[in-house]
C-alpha cells in the first residue's frame, strides 16, 4: 500500500546554489547529499517538520524543465506572514499574496527561476 510521496524532483542548473537556497532561505534540512554520476549529486531535502522531500537533481535530457512552473504547492499556516519572512531573506516572489475562496497563496521562485506555490 502506498503511504505517501517520498520526494518530488526539482530540476536545477547549479546544485550548490539550489541547496543553499532551500536550506538557508527556505529552512529545509538535508537528508542525502552524495555523488550520482559524473558531475552531479543526489541531493534530497525535507522541510523541518514535513515528510515529503525534494530531490535537487536534473536527469540528463531534462534540462528544458529548469526555470519552469513546477507543479508543487507548499502549505504553511499563514501565507502572508511566511511571505514577509521569506521576502526579508531575499526570496523572490511574483507579487504579494492573493486571497482566493480556498485560501491565501503566493508564487515564489528559486535561483533557477523555477516557480512554486505557497499557500495557507
C-alpha positions in Angstrom: 0.0 0.0 0.0 1.3 3.5 -0.9 1.7 5.7 2.2 3.0 9.0 0.9 5.0 10.8 -1.7 8.7 10.3 -0.8 10.1 13.2 -2.9 9.4 15.3 -5.9 12.2 16.3 -8.3 13.2 19.9 -8.8 15.3 20.5 -11.9 18.3 22.7 -11.2 21.4 24.0 -13.0 23.6 24.7 -10.0 23.1 22.2 -7.2 25.2 24.2 -4.7 23.1 27.3 -5.3 19.9 25.3 -5.1 21.0 23.6 -1.9 21.9 27.0 -0.3 18.5 28.5 -1.3 16.4 25.6 0.1 18.4 25.2 3.3 19.4 28.8 4.2 16.3 30.7 2.9 13.5 28.2 2.9 14.6 26.3 6.0 14.8 22.8 4.7 17.1 20.1 6.1 19.5 17.8 4.1 18.5 14.1 4.1 21.0 13.0 1.5 23.9 14.6 -0.4 26.0 12.1 -2.3 27.7 11.7 -5.7 25.4 10.5 -8.5 27.1 10.1 -11.8 29.6 12.4 -13.5 29.4 16.0 -12.2 26.1 15.6 -10.3 25.0 14.7 -6.8 21.8 13.2 -5.4 20.6 15.9 -3.0 17.4 15.1 -1.1 16.0 17.7 1.3 12.9 18.0 3.5 11.0 20.7 5.4 11.9 20.7 9.1 8.6 19.2 10.1 7.5 17.5 6.9 7.9 14.1 5.4 7.8 14.7 1.7 11.1 15.7 0.3 12.6 17.4 -2.8 15.3 16.0 -4.9 17.5 18.8 -6.3 18.6 16.8 -9.4 18.2 17.1 -13.2 18.3 13.9 -15.1 20.2 14.0 -18.4 17.8 15.2 -21.2 15.5 17.1 -18.8 17.4 20.4 -18.7 14.5 22.0 -20.5 12.4 21.7 -17.3 14.7 24.1 -15.5 13.2 27.6 -14.9 9.5 26.4 -15.4 6.5 26.4 -13.3 6.8 23.3 -11.1 3.5 21.6 -10.1 4.4 21.7 -6.5 2.4 23.5 -3.8 3.7 24.1 -0.3 1.4 24.5 2.7 2.0 26.8 5.6 -0.1 28.2 8.4 -0.1 31.9 7.3 0.9 32.7 3.8 1.1 36.4 4.4 3.4 36.0 7.4 5.6 33.4 5.5 5.7 35.8 2.5 7.0 38.6 4.7 9.6 36.4 6.4 10.9 34.8 3.2 10.9 38.2 1.3 13.2 39.6 4.1 15.5 36.6 3.5 15.8 37.5 -0.2 13.3 35.0 -1.7 11.8 36.4 -5.0 8.0 36.4 -5.5 5.9 37.1 -8.5 3.8 39.5 -6.3 2.2 39.8 -3.0 -0.1 37.1 -1.5 -3.6 36.7 -3.1 -6.7 35.6 -1.4 -8.9 33.0 -3.0 -12.0 31.2 -1.9 -9.9 28.2 -0.9 -7.2 30.2 0.9 -4.3 32.6 0.5 -1.4 31.9 -1.8 1.7 33.4 -3.3 4.2 32.3 -6.0 7.9 32.2 -5.3 11.0 31.5 -7.4 14.2 29.6 -6.7 17.6 30.7 -8.1 17.0 28.8 -11.4 13.6 30.6 -12.0 11.5 27.6 -11.1 8.1 28.8 -9.8 6.3 27.2 -6.8 3.0 27.9 -4.9 3.0 28.6 -1.2 -0.4 28.7 0.4 -2.5 28.5 3.5 
